[in-house]
Amino acid sequence: MPPLYWRKTSVAYLQHVSDKFLPLLSNPLFNIYKQVIQIAGADPLRDEGFAYADRLIRSGVRTTVKVYPGLPHGFYFFTQLKEARQVVEEVTKFIKSL
């Protein structure tokens, strides 16, 4: 598909989607208290995770970023991995701190 097609369809799609489903594009971010961003190093969405974390930090949101190098998207479903168990522990700790 040509780039113009993707640009037009993306704009049309984004006009009908709530900010709740696109946190990177939501505005403003000031109503967010604090965040933990967990990024899988081999995730195709890795850069979006870094961009969102950067935006949160620049907006003054207390943000913790944890990167899991070399791991794919959804690695936390593989509970035999030490890192998957670590994610669950970190999320649990974060929720308890709210």
C-alpha positions as CSV (number, residue, x, y, z in Angstrom):
1,M,0.0,0.0,0.0
2,P,1.2,3.5,-0.8
3,P,2.2,5.8,2.2
4,L,-0.6,8.2,1.4
5,Y,-3.1,5.5,1.9
6,W,-1.7,4.7,5.4
7,R,-1.6,8.4,6.3
8,K,-5.2,9.0,5.4
9,T,-6.5,5.8,7.0
10,S,-4.5,6.4,10.2
11,V,-5.9,10.0,10.5
12,A,-9.4,8.7,9.9
13,Y,-9.0,6.0,12.5
14,L,-7.4,8.2,15.1
15,Q,-10.3,10.7,14.9
16,H,-12.6,8.1,16.3
17,V,-10.5,6.5,19.0
18,S,-10.6,7.6,22.6
19,D,-7.4,8.9,24.2
20,K,-7.8,6.2,26.8
21,F,-6.7,3.7,24.2
22,L,-3.8,5.9,22.9
23,P,-2.0,7.1,26.0
24,L,1.0,8.3,24.0
25,L,-1.2,10.7,22.2
26,S,-3.5,11.7,25.1
27,N,-3.4,15.3,26.3
28,P,-2.9,16.3,29.0
29,L,-0.9,13.9,31.1
30,F,-1.1,15.9,34.3
31,N,-3.9,13.8,35.8
32,I,-1.6,10.7,36.0
33,Y,-0.1,10.2,39.5
34,K,2.7,7.8,38.8
35,Q,3.5,5.0,36.3
36,V,5.7,2.0,35.9
37,I,6.7,1.3,32.3
38,Q,8.0,-2.2,31.6
39,I,9.6,-2.6,28.2
40,A,10.6,-5.8,26.5
41,G,13.9,-5.2,24.7
42,A,13.0,-7.3,21.6
43,D,9.4,-6.0,21.4
44,P,8.3,-4.3,18.1
45,L,6.6,-1.7,20.3
46,R,9.7,-1.0,22.4
47,D,10.3,2.4,21.0
48,E,6.7,3.5,21.7
49,G,7.3,2.4,25.3
50,F,10.3,4.6,25.6
51,A,8.5,7.5,23.9
52,Y,5.6,7.2,26.3
53,A,7.9,7.0,29.3
54,D,9.8,10.1,28.1
55,R,6.6,12.0,27.6
56,L,5.4,11.1,31.1
57,I,8.8,12.2,32.6
58,R,8.7,15.5,30.7
59,S,5.2,16.1,32.0
60,G,6.3,15.7,35.6
61,V,4.8,12.2,36.2
62,R,6.7,10.1,38.6
63,T,7.8,7.3,36.2
64,T,9.8,4.2,36.7
65,V,11.1,2.5,33.6
66,K,12.3,-1.1,33.6
67,V,13.8,-2.7,30.5
68,Y,14.1,-6.4,29.9
69,P,16.8,-6.8,27.2
70,G,16.3,-9.4,24.5
71,L,12.8,-10.4,25.6
72,P,9.8,-10.4,23.2
73,H,6.4,-8.8,23.5
74,G,4.3,-10.7,26.0
75,F,7.3,-12.5,27.6
76,Y,5.5,-12.2,31.0
77,F,3.1,-15.0,29.9
78,F,6.1,-17.4,30.0
79,T,6.0,-17.9,33.7
80,Q,9.0,-20.3,33.7
81,L,11.1,-17.2,33.0
82,K,12.7,-15.5,35.9
83,E,11.9,-12.1,34.3
84,A,8.2,-13.0,33.9
85,R,8.0,-13.6,37.6
86,Q,9.9,-10.4,38.3
87,V,7.3,-8.4,36.2
88,V,4.5,-9.8,38.3
89,E,6.3,-9.0,41.6
90,E,7.0,-5.4,40.4
91,V,3.4,-4.8,39.2
92,T,2.1,-6.2,42.5
93,K,4.5,-3.9,44.5
94,F,3.5,-0.9,42.3
95,I,-0.3,-1.5,42.8
96,K,0.2,-1.9,46.6
97,S,2.0,1.5,46.6
98,L,-0.9,3.4,45.2
